[in-house]
Amino acid sequence: MITFQIPISDELLPNLDSRARNAGLNREQFLSELLCRELSTPDGLDEILAGFRREVSASSLSDAELTEVFSAARTETGSHRI
């Protein structure tokens, strides 16, 4: 196991302490669990959608046309929830 020293601003410490306390952990345990959880989950939404966003941008579809495409897809699948 590696130990890191991470600078945290004084303004964030009360929030960190509160969240750690609510989780029943000390600062170090809370940050360790937070880091493990963050690194164990899939990429963030921005990374997941990056390819889709590139394709939409390259397609030159207007917002109205893109809305039409999604509306048609929802109608086709029978799903009206967003």
C-alpha positions in Angstrom: 0.0 0.0 0.0 1.2 3.5 -0.8 0.6 6.6 1.3 0.0 10.0 -0.3 0.2 13.4 1.2 -2.6 15.5 -0.3 -3.0 19.2 0.3 -6.6 20.2 1.1 -7.7 23.8 1.6 -8.8 25.0 5.0 -12.2 25.8 3.5 -12.8 22.1 2.6 -11.8 20.6 5.9 -15.2 21.2 7.7 -17.0 19.5 4.8 -14.5 16.7 4.7 -14.8 16.2 8.5 -18.6 16.3 8.3 -18.8 13.7 5.5 -16.3 11.4 7.2 -18.2 11.7 10.5 -21.5 10.9 8.8 -19.9 7.8 7.2 -18.5 6.7 10.6 -14.9 7.2 9.4 -11.9 9.3 10.1 -10.5 11.7 7.4 -8.0 9.2 6.1 -10.5 6.3 5.9 -13.1 8.5 4.2 -10.6 9.8 1.6 -9.3 6.2 1.0 -12.8 4.9 0.4 -13.7 7.9 -1.8 -10.7 7.3 -4.0 -11.3 3.6 -4.2 -14.9 4.2 -5.2 -14.0 6.8 -7.8 -11.4 4.6 -9.4 -13.5 1.5 -9.3 -16.5 3.0 -11.2 -16.8 3.4 -14.9 -15.6 6.6 -16.6 -17.4 9.8 -15.8 -20.4 10.8 -17.9 -18.4 13.3 -19.9 -16.0 10.5 -20.9 -18.8 8.1 -21.7 -20.6 10.6 -23.9 -17.5 12.0 -25.6 -17.8 9.8 -28.7 -21.5 10.5 -29.0 -20.9 14.2 -28.8 -18.2 14.0 -31.5 -20.6 12.2 -33.8 -23.4 14.7 -33.2 -21.1 17.6 -33.8 -19.8 16.0 -37.0 -23.3 15.3 -38.2 -24.1 19.0 -38.4 -27.6 18.3 -37.0 -29.4 21.3 -35.5 -30.9 21.1 -32.0 -34.3 20.8 -33.5 -33.2 17.9 -35.8 -31.5 16.1 -33.0 -34.7 16.5 -30.9 -36.7 15.0 -33.7 -34.3 12.0 -33.9 -34.7 11.3 -30.2 -38.4 11.8 -30.3 -38.7 9.3 -33.1 -36.5 6.8 -31.3 -38.6 7.2 -28.1 -41.8 6.7 -30.1 -40.3 3.7 -31.9 -39.3 2.0 -28.6 -42.6 2.9 -26.9 -40.7 4.8 -24.2 -41.9 8.3 -23.4 -39.7 8.9 -20.4 -36.5 10.8 -20.8 
